[in-house]
Amino acid sequence: MKTAGSVKKFFSGILLVATLLGAFHHHHDLKTHHNCPICTFQSNISSGDLPETFDVAQIENLFVPITSSFETLKLSSKPTRLSARSPPLFF
């Protein structure tokens, strides 16, 4: 039983170290360096989270005409009771 707890602590420590290395690691030119092991590790972890890139010019511009005829809806009967805790009563 003690080995299961120590294995959990070991993997928790590895996760903490990897998270801190990824959070505080940077280069002065602000680019990803492929010969840096931390940059490679970061790009491998985050590659599944990034959406597929596309060009904005590929988006089709769809024109939808706006209708100019409006309809007025009228409520013919109002509720007579205005109690806040009861359900509405319609006659």
N, C-alpha and C positions, 0 to 999 in steps of 0.2 A: 504494500500500500504506500510506503514511503517513496518508492520509485516513481509512481504515477504523479505524485505531487511535485517531485523534483523535475520530472520531464516537462510538466506544465510550466513551472517556473523558468526552465531553460528556454523553452520556445517563446514564452512571454518576454524574456530578456532579449532574445534575438529579434523579435518583432519591435520592441522598443528601440533597440540600437539601429535597426534598419529605418525606422520611421524618423528618428533624430538625424541620421546621416542624410536622408533624403530631404529633410526640411531645412537643414542648415548648410547644405552643400551648394556652392556656386563657384563660377569662374568669373574673372573680372571682365571678360568680353561678353558675358551673358549668353554663351552658346553651349550646346551639348558637344562634348568631346568624346569621340568613340574609343579613344585609348584610355579613358578614365573608367575604372571599374564601377564607381558610384553612379556616374552618368549612364553607363550601360545598364546597370541594375534598375535605375529609375525609369529609363525608357522601356525596358522589358515589362516592368510592372504596370506602367500607365498605358501601354499600347492597346490593351483591350478596352480601356475606358474612353478612348478618343473616337468621336464619330468620323465617318467617312467624309473626306473633304470633297468639295465640288466648287465649281465656278459660279459666281452670282449671275453671270450672263446666261447660264443654262436654265434659269427659272423663267417659265413662260409668264407673260403678262396677260392675264385673262381680264377682259372687260365685261363686267356684269352691269347691264343697264338698270338704273334705279327707277322704280315705278313712281309715277307722279300722282296717281289716284289714291287718295286716302279714304278710309272708311271710319266713320265715327261709331263707336260702340257706346250704347247707353244702357245703364242699369235701370230697369223699370221699377224695381222695388228695393227699398232700403231696409236693412234689418231694424226692427223697432227696439230690440234690447241691446244695450251697450255694455253689458256686464263683462268685465275683462276675464273672468275665470270660467265663464260658461261657453259652451259651443254656440255658434251663431244659430239663430232661429229665423228661418225664412217661411213666410206664409204663402 
